[in-house]
Amino acid sequence: MISFIGAGPGDPELLTLKGKRLIDDADVIIYAGSLVNPEVLAGHKEGAKIYNSALMDLDEVIDVMEEAEKAGKKCVRVHTGDPAIYGAHREQMDRLDKLGITYEVIPGVSSFLGTAAVLNKEYTLPGKSQTVILTRMEGRTPMPEREKLVDLAKHHASMVIFLSVGFMDDLAKQLLEGGYEPTTPVAVVYKATWPDQKIVIGTVADIAQKVKDAGIKKTALTVVGDFLGDEYDLSKLYDKHFTTEFRQAKE
Ligand code: SAH
């Protein structure tokens, strides 16, 4: 049984209890060394074999899993954030299916949630946006035709853009083309929840320059939308004049 584990965004205390227990118990650990905080592995067993998947291709990763499985060793595959978001996770599960190797998935705190937390913001502000779009820009790998940033921008939803901080000029241009106001707030968070985290706040019009000035080139999320502003409606859930399943409205 292989355990896929979401390591969370960086802060090792944001690992789930289950993820930590499995990592601490593992004989073989394969982790995404480019992004996973090594501190997450700090409790590993003495003698555990540790592989950095940043240096491996898919075949090599699967070979290590297969070998561990044959030897009856406990193997964990540690992904940054949650494996279900840009984790290249599915292709590994499909290969394990073919080999008849079982696996389980332990979710983690995705960096887009770590980012909202360090910004003290809520993506779903009543009266502003009730939809969150998680996406990325077209870079070295293409985007499906109907998911271009300029098209997604038309919704004016809260938007979280992964893997794209290297293309900020183009990103801001596409947001404008898609119909966001130049004054729409934007935040770029570098290494959310890590000790060297950086937060840059701006607007669609000026964020690209601010990110350049801050020297941020990778490991950052761009979040866009009026949820970053201060205008919104109060929720009905906690409105004293609104009856819910658990509470009667007061006069
Ligand atoms: N599975 C991960 C995402 C992997 S893709 C998750 O759920 O978060 C890698 C991209 O995620 C990075 O290029 C960056 O855009 C973002 N990212 C990962 N960790 C981050 C962090 N701590 N702070 C900001 N962005 C992060």
Boltz pocket constraint, residues with backbone or C-beta under 6 A from the ligand:
constraints:
  - pocket:
      binder: B
      contacts: [[A, 8], [A, 9], [A, 10], [A, 35], [A, 79], [A, 80], [A, 81], [A, 82], [A, 83], [A, 84], [A, 85], [A, 86], [A, 87], [A, 109], [A, 110], [A, 111], [A, 112], [A, 114], [A, 115], [A, 161], [A, 162], [A, 163], [A, 164], [A, 189], [A, 190], [A, 191], [A, 192], [A, 193], [A, 194], [A, 218], [A, 219], [A, 220], [A, 221]]
      max_distance: 6.0
